[in-house]
Amino acid sequence: MSDDVRLERYTGSWAPDDPDANFKADVAERTRVDPLPTLRALSAATNIPVGALVRYVLVRWASEGSEALLAVGPPTVERMWERVAAAEADGTDAARLEAYEALRQMLSWLRSPLDDEDGA
């Protein structure tokens, strides 16, 4: 198995009813920034190879399960709350169902690390 990984921006498109639309939008937004200058600076400051730092970041944030869920932070919580608040302001069952679907999508990608039974 090769350890070579290409870091790239995600600029894909998706249909509005794509069950992973919220996740894809988040990936598209967050991959606009190049993380390597930060990791190179950290590497220089700590004398830890960049590859080891990349591996650490991936393990820390992508495979930590519930700890990663706690670390999603205020932006994700705010996006989730905005859906609920908008549905409540609208006051219709249709708006609440739409908010439920949006929250279901967000939670499905947040839950992904917990779905990996191997922990690999």
N, CA, C and O atoms as a DFTB+ gen file, in Angstrom:
480 C
 N C O
     1  1       0.837      -1.167       0.000
     2  2       0.000       0.000       0.000
     3  2       0.890       1.241       0.000
     4  3       1.830       1.332       0.790
     5  1       0.606       2.171      -0.858
     6  2       1.395       3.380      -0.987
     7  2       0.988       4.404       0.059
     8  3      -0.188       4.531       0.399
     9  1       1.979       5.133       0.566
    10  2       1.702       6.214       1.502
    11  2       1.523       7.545       0.788
    12  3       1.261       8.561       1.431
    13  1       1.661       7.550      -0.538
    14  2       1.529       8.796      -1.285
    15  2       0.072       9.245      -1.321
    16  3      -0.821       8.494      -1.713
    17  1      -0.138      10.466      -0.909
    18  2      -1.465      11.078      -0.921
    19  2      -1.322      12.457      -1.536
    20  3      -0.410      13.210      -1.193
    21  1      -2.213      12.778      -2.430
    22  2      -2.193      14.094      -3.067
    23  2      -3.227      14.977      -2.374
    24  3      -4.415      14.655      -2.357
    25  1      -2.775      16.076      -1.811
    26  2      -3.702      17.020      -1.193
    27  2      -4.267      17.902      -2.299
    28  3      -3.514      18.533      -3.041
    29  1      -5.565      17.943      -2.406
    30  2      -6.183      18.705      -3.480
    31  2      -7.439      19.405      -2.999
    32  3      -8.054      19.015      -2.007
    33  1      -7.802      20.448      -3.728
    34  2      -9.060      21.148      -3.455
    35  2     -10.204      20.313      -4.005
    36  3     -10.047      19.595      -4.992
    37  1     -11.336      20.414      -3.369
    38  2     -12.534      19.769      -3.893
    39  2     -13.397      20.853      -4.506
    40  3     -13.844      21.773      -3.821
    41  1     -13.624      20.734      -5.794
    42  2     -14.420      21.735      -6.500
    43  2     -15.575      21.078      -7.241
    44  3     -16.106      21.634      -8.202
    45  1     -15.955      19.903      -6.791
    46  2     -17.030      19.170      -7.443
    47  2     -18.365      19.879      -7.347
    48  3     -18.513      20.881      -6.648
    49  1     -19.304      19.351      -8.045
    50  2     -20.669      19.864      -7.973
    51  2     -21.575      18.729      -7.520
    52  3     -21.220      17.553      -7.602
    53  1     -22.743      19.108      -7.046
    54  2     -23.671      18.098      -6.543
    55  2     -25.087      18.624      -6.686
    56  3     -25.335      19.829      -6.724
    57  1     -25.986      17.691      -6.762
    58  2     -27.404      18.030      -6.874
    59  2     -27.920      18.490      -5.514
    60  3     -27.423      18.041      -4.481
    61  1     -28.911      19.382      -5.501
    62  2     -29.465      19.844      -4.223
    63  2     -29.998      18.714      -3.345
    64  3     -30.002      18.830      -2.119
    65  1     -30.447      17.624      -3.965
    66  2     -30.983      16.521      -3.170
    67  2     -29.945      15.435      -2.881
    68  3     -30.292      14.360      -2.391
    69  1     -28.680      15.709      -3.183
    70  2     -27.600      14.770      -2.880
    71  2     -27.567      14.561      -1.365
    72  3     -27.490      15.539      -0.622
    73  1     -27.623      13.324      -0.891
    74  2     -27.636      13.099       0.552
    75  2     -26.361      13.575       1.254
    76  3     -26.350      13.739       2.474
    77  1     -25.293      13.796       0.491
    78  2     -24.041      14.268       1.065
    79  2     -23.762      15.734       0.720
    80  3     -22.623      16.189       0.827
    81  1     -24.787      16.469       0.309
    82  2     -24.601      17.851      -0.141
    83  2     -23.960      18.731       0.928
    84  3     -23.058      19.508       0.617
    85  1     -24.397      18.628       2.162
    86  2     -23.829      19.463       3.226
    87  2     -22.358      19.143       3.455
    88  3     -21.541      20.047       3.631
    89  1     -22.028      17.878       3.452
    90  2     -20.634      17.470       3.633
    91  2     -19.790      17.959       2.463
    92  3     -18.702      18.497       2.667
    93  1     -20.283      17.776       1.240
    94  2     -19.529      18.218       0.059
    95  2     -19.314      19.722       0.070
    96  3     -18.239      20.196      -0.296
    97  1     -20.309      20.467       0.481
    98  2     -20.166      21.918       0.565
    99  2     -19.104      22.293       1.604
   100  3     -18.316      23.212       1.383
   101  1     -19.085      21.591       2.724
   102  2     -18.095      21.857       3.756
   103  2     -16.690      21.513       3.266
   104  3     -15.743      22.261       3.512
   105  1     -16.556      20.379       2.572
   106  2     -15.251      19.993       2.022
   107  2     -14.788      21.025       0.993
   108  3     -13.623      21.424       0.998
   109  1     -15.680      21.452       0.123
   110  2     -15.327      22.462      -0.875
   111  2     -14.862      23.751      -0.209
   112  3     -13.893      24.367      -0.653
   113  1     -15.545      24.160       0.849
   114  2     -15.172      25.389       1.547
   115  2     -13.826      25.251       2.254
   116  3     -12.967      26.125       2.133
   117  1     -13.643      24.166       2.983
   118  2     -12.438      24.017       3.791
   119  2     -11.199      23.659       2.981
   120  3     -10.084      23.906       3.440
   121  1     -11.357      23.093       1.805
   122  2     -10.180      22.743       1.012
   123  2      -9.700      23.895       0.144
   124  3      -8.778      23.729      -0.654
   125  1     -10.318      25.057       0.293
   126  2      -9.820      26.239      -0.426
   127  2      -8.470      26.680       0.144
   128  3      -7.675      27.307      -0.556
   129  1      -8.213      26.357       1.398
   130  2      -6.985      26.772       2.075
   131  2      -5.946      25.661       1.971
   132  3      -6.262      24.483       2.141
   133  1      -4.715      26.045       1.694
   134  2      -3.608      25.087       1.649
   135  2      -3.059      24.908       3.066
   136  3      -2.562      25.872       3.649
   137  1      -3.135      23.704       3.634
   138  2      -2.675      23.504       5.001
   139  2      -1.161      23.362       5.123
   140  3      -0.621      23.436       6.227
   141  1      -0.476      23.159       4.010
   142  2       0.950      22.857       4.099
   143  2       1.815      23.985       4.644
   144  3       2.758      23.683       5.376
   145  1       1.572      25.261       4.349
   146  2       2.409      26.290       4.981
   147  2       2.361      26.226       6.513
   148  3       3.385      26.400       7.173
   149  1       1.189      25.982       7.070
   150  2       1.066      25.864       8.524
   151  2       1.820      24.639       9.027
   152  3       2.523      24.710      10.036
   153  1       1.676      23.518       8.328
   154  2       2.359      22.296       8.760
   155  2       3.874      22.405       8.583
   156  3       4.634      21.885       9.401
   157  1       4.312      23.074       7.525
   158  2       5.762      23.270       7.336
   159  2       6.341      24.128       8.461
   160  3       7.420      23.837       8.978
   161  1       5.626      25.176       8.832
   162  2       6.089      26.041       9.929
   163  2       6.122      25.267      11.248
   164  3       7.070      25.394      12.024
   165  1       5.094      24.475      11.496
   166  2       5.067      23.658      12.707
   167  2       6.200      22.643      12.687
   168  3       6.834      22.388      13.711
   169  1       6.449      22.072      11.528
   170  2       7.548      21.117      11.373
   171  2       8.886      21.772      11.698
   172  3       9.710      21.207      12.418
   173  1       9.087      22.963      11.161
   174  2      10.343      23.675      11.419
   175  2      10.488      24.019      12.902
   176  3      11.588      23.961      13.451
   177  1       9.387      24.373      13.542
   178  2       9.431      24.762      14.950
   179  2       9.618      23.586      15.889
   180  3      10.203      23.733      16.962
   181  1       9.123      22.415      15.493
   182  2       9.145      21.259      16.398
   183  2      10.121      20.163      15.991
   184  3      10.381      19.229      16.749
   185  1      10.654      20.295      14.782
   186  2      11.538      19.272      14.222
   187  2      10.816      17.928      14.053
   188  3      11.421      16.864      14.182
   189  1       9.522      18.001      13.764
   190  2       8.725      16.812      13.439
   191  2       8.495      16.852      11.931
   192  3       8.071      17.884      11.410
   193  1       8.762      15.764      11.217
   194  2       8.567      15.778       9.761
   195  2       7.124      16.131       9.380
   196  3       6.178      15.761      10.076
   197  1       6.973      16.849       8.270
   198  2       5.651      17.254       7.783
   199  2       4.744      16.034       7.613
   200  3       3.569      16.084       7.978
   201  1       5.271      14.948       7.068
   202  2       4.465      13.745       6.871
   203  2       3.913      13.193       8.171
   204  3       2.782      12.710       8.215
   205  1       4.708      13.262       9.232
   206  2       4.236      12.796      10.539
   207  2       3.140      13.718      11.069
   208  3       2.189      13.258      11.703
   209  1       3.274      15.013      10.810
   210  2       2.235      15.953      11.241
   211  2       0.938      15.730      10.471
   212  3      -0.148      15.784      11.050
   213  1       1.048      15.479       9.172
   214  2      -0.142      15.189       8.368
   215  2      -0.825      13.943       8.911
   216  3      -2.045      13.912       9.069
   217  1      -0.039      12.927       9.194
   218  2      -0.605      11.692       9.741
   219  2      -1.284      11.960      11.083
   220  3      -2.377      11.456      11.339
   221  1      -0.642      12.745      11.932
   222  2      -1.215      13.100      13.235
   223  2      -2.564      13.807      13.056
   224  3      -3.548      13.460      13.710
   225  1      -2.595      14.791      12.171
   226  2      -3.836      15.539      11.941
   227  2      -4.940      14.595      11.471
   228  3      -6.070      14.672      11.953
   229  1      -4.620      13.713      10.540
   230  2      -5.627      12.780      10.028
   231  2      -6.134      11.848      11.122
   232  3      -7.339      11.623      11.239
   233  1      -5.229      11.311      11.915
   234  2      -5.644      10.410      12.994
   235  2      -6.431      11.180      14.044
   236  3      -7.465      10.719      14.527
   237  1      -5.932      12.346      14.385
   238  2      -6.564      13.146      15.447
   239  2      -7.972      13.567      15.083
   240  3      -8.873      13.495      15.918
   241  1      -8.182      14.010      13.834
   242  2      -9.462      14.579      13.461
   243  2     -10.346      13.650      12.651
   244  3     -11.568      13.789      12.698
   245  1      -9.791      12.728      11.925
   246  2     -10.618      11.888      11.055
   247  2     -10.994      10.565      11.683
   248  3     -11.985       9.955      11.281
   249  1     -10.233      10.107      12.655
   250  2     -10.527       8.773      13.173
   251  2     -10.663       8.723      14.682
   252  3     -10.564       7.648      15.273
   253  1     -10.887       9.854      15.312
   254  2     -11.025       9.885      16.757
   255  2     -12.465       9.709      17.230
   256  3     -12.730       9.757      18.431
   257  1     -13.384       9.509      16.311
   258  2     -14.759       9.249      16.710
   259  2     -15.382      10.380      17.487
   260  3     -15.411      11.519      17.021
   261  1     -15.879      10.077      18.664
   262  2     -16.643      11.064      19.422
   263  2     -15.815      12.281      19.807
   264  3     -16.365      13.375      19.927
   265  1     -14.521      12.125      20.004
   266  2     -13.696      13.290      20.322
   267  2     -13.699      14.260      19.148
   268  3     -13.752      15.473      19.348
   269  1     -13.641      13.735      17.924
   270  2     -13.710      14.597      16.748
   271  2     -15.076      15.269      16.661
   272  3     -15.176      16.416      16.225
   273  1     -16.121      14.566      17.071
   274  2     -17.452      15.170      17.058
   275  2     -17.510      16.374      17.992
   276  3     -18.127      17.388      17.667
   277  1     -16.867      16.261      19.148
   278  2     -16.850      17.372      20.084
   279  2     -16.038      18.548      19.541
   280  3     -16.281      19.700      19.901
   281  1     -15.073      18.245      18.672
   282  2     -14.182      19.277      18.158
   283  2     -14.702      19.965      16.898
   284  3     -14.028      20.847      16.366
   285  1     -15.877      19.588      16.411
   286  2     -16.383      20.233      15.194
   287  2     -16.591      21.709      15.410
   288  3     -16.498      22.497      14.469
   289  1     -16.866      22.086      16.615
   290  2     -16.861      23.478      16.993
   291  2     -18.083      24.287      16.640
   292  3     -19.044      23.796      16.048
   293  1     -18.010      25.545      17.024
   294  2     -19.133      26.463      16.866
   295  2     -19.658      26.612      15.433
   296  3     -20.874      26.691      15.260
   297  1     -18.813      26.656      14.402
   298  2     -19.384      26.851      13.058
   299  2     -20.380      25.750      12.661
   300  3     -21.436      26.038      12.099
   301  1     -20.044      24.516      12.950
   302  2     -20.944      23.420      12.596
   303  2     -22.194      23.461      13.450
   304  3     -23.301      23.264      12.948
   305  1     -22.024      23.714      14.729
   306  2     -23.184      23.811      15.616
   307  2     -24.095      24.957      15.165
   308  3     -25.318      24.817      15.161
   309  1     -23.500      26.079      14.788
   310  2     -24.298      27.214      14.307
   311  2     -25.053      26.873      13.027
   312  3     -26.224      27.227      12.889
   313  1     -24.388      26.180      12.075
   314  2     -25.076      25.776      10.841
   315  2     -26.260      24.869      11.166
   316  3     -27.324      24.985      10.559
   317  1     -26.070      23.976      12.115
   318  2     -27.155      23.080      12.490
   319  2     -28.287      23.874      13.151
   320  3     -29.459      23.668      12.834
   321  1     -27.934      24.782      14.072
   322  2     -28.957      25.550      14.764
   323  2     -29.719      26.454      13.804
   324  3     -30.930      26.617      13.949
   325  1     -29.032      27.049      12.820
   326  2     -29.702      27.910      11.846
   327  2     -30.828      27.169      11.134
   328  3     -31.880      27.746      10.860
   329  1     -30.607      25.897      10.835
   330  2     -31.655      25.094      10.190
   331  2     -32.869      24.958      11.095
   332  3     -34.006      25.096      10.642
   333  1     -32.632      24.688      12.364
   334  2     -33.728      24.532      13.320
   335  2     -34.460      25.863      13.507
   336  3     -35.690      25.909      13.473
   337  1     -33.707      26.934      13.701
   338  2     -34.317      28.252      13.928
   339  2     -35.158      28.685      12.735
   340  3     -36.249      29.229      12.908
   341  1     -34.659      28.447      11.527
   342  2     -35.420      28.825      10.327
   343  2     -36.712      28.025      10.236
   344  3     -37.756      28.570       9.878
   345  1     -36.649      26.744      10.557
   346  2     -37.846      25.905      10.515
   347  2     -38.860      26.354      11.559
   348  3     -40.059      26.404      11.285
   349  1     -38.386      26.676      12.739
   350  2     -39.294      27.132      13.793
   351  2     -39.909      28.481      13.432
   352  3     -41.088      28.715      13.700
   353  1     -39.128      29.361      12.833
   354  2     -39.651      30.667      12.427
   355  2     -40.716      30.509      11.351
   356  3     -41.714      31.229      11.344
   357  1     -40.499      29.560      10.441
   358  2     -41.486      29.292       9.383
   359  2     -42.737      28.670       9.984
   360  3     -43.857      29.000       9.594
   361  1     -42.534      27.765      10.940
   362  2     -43.636      27.165      11.668
   363  2     -44.437      26.105      10.933
   364  3     -45.500      25.698      11.401
   365  1     -43.937      25.649       9.778
   366  2     -44.695      24.637       9.041
   367  2     -44.043      23.268       9.183
   368  3     -42.846      23.153       9.449
   369  1     -44.850      22.244       9.000
   370  2     -44.310      20.886       9.021
   371  2     -43.317      20.686       7.879
   372  3     -42.318      19.985       8.045
   373  1     -43.578      21.293       6.731
   374  2     -42.667      21.163       5.587
   375  2     -41.294      21.744       5.921
   376  3     -40.270      21.149       5.585
   377  1     -41.269      22.899       6.579
   378  2     -39.996      23.515       6.954
   379  2     -39.272      22.667       7.994
   380  3     -38.050      22.527       7.945
   381  1     -40.021      22.106       8.927
   382  2     -39.402      21.244       9.945
   383  2     -38.844      19.973       9.311
   384  3     -37.771      19.505       9.693
   385  1     -39.570      19.419       8.345
   386  2     -39.087      18.228       7.659
   387  2     -37.824      18.544       6.860
   388  3     -36.896      17.737       6.814
   389  1     -37.793      19.704       6.240
   390  2     -36.599      20.128       5.497
   391  2     -35.407      20.293       6.455
   392  3     -34.289      19.889       6.137
   393  1     -35.657      20.885       7.619
   394  2     -34.591      21.041       8.615
   395  2     -34.121      19.679       9.121
   396  3     -32.924      19.448       9.291
   397  1     -35.069      18.789       9.356
   398  2     -34.710      17.432       9.779
   399  2     -33.780      16.782       8.760
   400  3     -32.768      16.187       9.132
   401  1     -34.119      16.893       7.479
   402  2     -33.296      16.281       6.434
   403  2     -31.902      16.891       6.401
   404  3     -30.917      16.169       6.247
   405  1     -31.807      18.205       6.543
   406  2     -30.499      18.862       6.560
   407  2     -29.677      18.396       7.762
   408  3     -28.487      18.111       7.628
   409  1     -30.305      18.318       8.926
   410  2     -29.612      17.850      10.127
   411  2     -29.208      16.386       9.997
   412  3     -28.123      15.997      10.431
   413  1     -30.072      15.581       9.404
   414  2     -29.747      14.166       9.187
   415  2     -28.491      14.042       8.341
   416  3     -27.614      13.229       8.635
   417  1     -28.405      14.851       7.286
   418  2     -27.220      14.813       6.419
   419  2     -25.966      15.225       7.192
   420  3     -24.931      14.565       7.102
   421  1     -26.062      16.307       7.944
   422  2     -24.907      16.769       8.711
   423  2     -24.455      15.712       9.716
   424  3     -23.264      15.427       9.840
   425  1     -25.404      15.145      10.420
   426  2     -25.065      14.137      11.416
   427  2     -24.515      12.871      10.774
   428  3     -23.681      12.192      11.373
   429  1     -24.964      12.543       9.571
   430  2     -24.465      11.326       8.928
   431  2     -22.983      11.449       8.621
   432  3     -22.240      10.480       8.778
   433  1     -22.531      12.639       8.179
   434  2     -21.092      12.748       7.924
   435  2     -20.305      12.972       9.196
   436  3     -19.135      12.594       9.259
   437  1     -20.908      13.580      10.220
   438  2     -20.216      13.693      11.503
   439  2     -20.057      12.327      12.162
   440  3     -19.087      12.075      12.878
   441  1     -21.016      11.461      11.911
   442  2     -21.017      10.124      12.507
   443  2     -20.089       9.154      11.786
   444  3     -19.782       8.088      12.319
   445  1     -19.643       9.498      10.604
   446  2     -18.828       8.590       9.798
   447  2     -17.685       7.944      10.557
   448  3     -17.499       6.734      10.428
   449  1     -16.891       8.694      11.360
   450  2     -15.814       8.022      12.090
   451  2     -16.316       6.943      13.035
   452  3     -15.601       5.979      13.309
   453  1     -17.535       7.091      13.535
   454  2     -18.073       6.102      14.462
   455  2     -18.561       4.849      13.749
   456  3     -18.709       3.793      14.364
   457  1     -18.811       4.972      12.440
   458  2     -19.268       3.825      11.655
   459  2     -18.160       2.831      11.364
   460  3     -18.438       1.683      11.018
   461  1     -16.902       3.252      11.497
   462  2     -15.755       2.394      11.168
   463  2     -15.491       1.468      12.338
   464  3     -14.819       1.846      13.297
   465  1     -16.016       0.258      12.262
   466  2     -15.897      -0.699      13.357
   467  2     -14.471      -1.174      13.579
   468  3     -14.116      -1.588      14.683
   469  1     -13.638      -1.113      12.513
   470  2     -12.252      -1.564      12.647
   471  2     -11.381      -0.528      13.340
   472  3     -10.320      -0.853      13.875
   473  1     -11.839       0.732      13.328
   474  2     -11.009       1.787      13.876
   475  2      -9.814       2.084      13.008
   476  3      -8.875       2.751      13.442
   477  1      -9.842       1.587      11.766
   478  2      -8.694       1.757      10.868
   479  2      -8.720       3.086      10.179
   480  3      -7.826       3.388       9.388
